[in-house]
Amino acid sequence: MTTLSVDPRALAAGFALLLAGAGAYWTLATDPEAEPAAEAPAAAPGALDAAQIQRLGIRLEPARAVTGIPIATVPAVVTLPPDARVAVTSPFAGTALRVFVTPGQQVARGAPLAIVRAPETIQFGAELARTEADLAFARSQAARLETLAREGVIAGVRADEARATLRRSEATSRENRRLLALAGAAADGTVTLRAPIAGRVASVGIDAGAALSPAGPAPFLIENDAALALDLQLPERLAGTVRPGMLVAVLPANGDRPIASGQILSVAPSLDPQSRSVLARASLAEPGGLIPGKGVSAVITDPAAPARAGVSVPSAAVARIAEADQVFVRAGGRFALRKVRVVAQSGGRSILAEGLRVGEQVAVSGVAELKSLLSGQ
């Protein structure tokens, strides 16, 4: 049997090496710097603390409750009703001697606008004088022949002819007198053109010395700016919703009280092919300083519909993002975008029909910073 011999020095060296390896493993296993660092939990998108909110200049405000929210706010143009513009013409050809008014001037009904020299009026005056002279003879002749016809002296047909002659003379006299009075003609052959309505002189097309003709352009245009109208452009989504009889209010840029109000008179049955909108017209009572041609925003409400509840927020809180009106709502320590539907704006506030509840906190400043922050997350 063979006996194995082990060198004591080799055995001691191996044991020392084993102890060194075990010590190295224990050092690495227990060294805190050798452990991998644990990852911090990721912050929720839009989460901001109070310090960050203050640093970004964000101010919050709760949504307020409103009742009777309108159907929509649409662009409109102040116009004149069809019967509010009157042209003033001369019934006789002539020459303007004097012009009394200028464009934009307010005039009363019957106020003189110009004096025109019209020789034709002298002829009509002379014809009127001759007709009235003949009228007296025709009247006496008709009475005499009617008496003779009743007594059987003459045939009744002669009395009928005398009465017909009298009626023709009377008609001619009335027509000449009416025409001369309508023209404001004087015995010296002049005609005074007068304002047929009270209003504003919209245009003056003549100067002293200009020739006038009944068939030519009207020398004066008078507008009754006490009664105005609105031409509204309704978006396609409101086609069939807005009806005659609904109320319209024109609100100022700052303030809640309407400066003018009225109601829808008519709504076009089809879309305009160019603007893709529905044209509507509304009347205006008490225009409140509006002038024709001014562009305004009109708020439409339906008096027959039950009052609907909504909310209002400062208009600065509403941002146009991704082709939609949106607000930044703070809930649970974070901000989130919320789509809303704006139906009216008044006094620096926007009225929302949907998308937000009463009391929810919205950002009314620092909106641009929030938009940039959330788009980067």
LINHU-V913463 format. One record per pair of residues at least 24 apart in sequence whose ideal C-beta (glycine too) atoms are under 6 Angstrom apart, sorted by the first residue. I is the first residue (numbers start at 0). J is the second residue. Records with the same first field share a line. If there is no record, write none. Layout:
# LINHU-V913463
I->J ; J
This chain:
# LINHU-V913463
43->333
44->376
45->333 ; 334 ; 335 ; 373
46->332 ; 333
55->365 ; 368
56->364 ; 365
57->362 ; 365
58->363 ; 364
59->360
60->363
61->358 ; 360
62->310 ; 312 ; 355 ; 357 ; 359
63->311
64->357
65->309 ; 311 ; 350
66->306 ; 308
67->306
68->307 ; 309 ; 342 ; 350 ; 352
69->298 ; 299 ; 300 ; 342 ; 343
70->299 ; 301
71->237 ; 299 ; 342
72->296 ; 298 ; 343
73->231 ; 233 ; 297
74->232
75->229 ; 231 ; 295 ; 297
76->230 ; 294
77->227 ; 289 ; 291 ; 293
78->228 ; 230 ; 291
79->222 ; 291
80->226 ; 228
83->223 ; 226
84->222
85->195 ; 196 ; 221
86->217 ; 220
87->192 ; 219
88->217
89->115 ; 211
90->182 ; 213
91->117 ; 119 ; 120 ; 190
92->212
93->117 ; 211
94->210
95->205 ; 207 ; 209
98->207
100->200
102->200 ; 202 ; 203
104->200
105->199
106->194
107->197
108->194 ; 196 ; 197
109->193
110->194
111->191 ; 193
112->192 ; 194 ; 219
113->192
114->189 ; 191
115->190 ; 211
116->189
117->190
118->188
120->184 ; 188
121->188
123->175 ; 179
126->175
127->175
130->171 ; 172
131->172
133->168
134->168 ; 172
137->164 ; 165 ; 168
138->165
141->165
194->221
196->221 ; 223
198->222 ; 223 ; 224
199->224
227->283 ; 286 ; 289
228->280 ; 282
229->281 ; 283 ; 297
230->280
231->279 ; 297
232->276
233->276 ; 277 ; 279
234->276
235->275
238->277
241->266 ; 299
245->299 ; 301
246->300 ; 302
247->281 ; 297 ; 299
248->298
249->295 ; 297
250->345
254->346
255->345 ; 346
258->287
259->283 ; 286 ; 287 ; 289
298->343
309->350 ; 351 ; 352
310->351 ; 355 ; 357
311->348 ; 350
312->349 ; 361
313->348 ; 363
314->344 ; 347 ; 349
315->363
316->361 ; 363
317->349
318->366
326->361
327->362 ; 369
328->359 ; 361
329->360
334->369
